[in-house]
C-alpha cells in the first residue's frame, strides 16, 4: 500500500501518473503497428490503470498495488459518480485480460481486440484529463 501523498505533492505525483499512462498508450499504438498484439493490449490496459490512479492520487487517496480496473473505477466513482460511465465503454473488461496476455498460457490476441483496447484507453485518458484541473 502506498502512503497517502502529502496534499501539496498530490498534483505533481498525479501528473507523473498521467505521463506514464500517456507513454503506455503510445507504446500500445506502436506495438499494434508492429503486430505485437499481446503487449499492445497489455500497455493499453496499463494506460487505463494509470489514468485512474492519477485521478485517485490527485484527490489524495491511497493506492494499493492492483491491476483491477473495476476496483479502481469504483474508488474513483466514490469521489465522482461520473466515473461509472467508464463501465459503458468496457474499461473494466481490460482486466484481467490485459494482464493475462503476458503469459504463454494466454489465448491469442486479435488485432481487433487491441484496436478496441486502445480506443478504450484513449477515451479513459480523455475522460480523466477533463476531470483533472491541471491536464
Beta strands, then each sheet from edge to edge (+ up, - down):
end
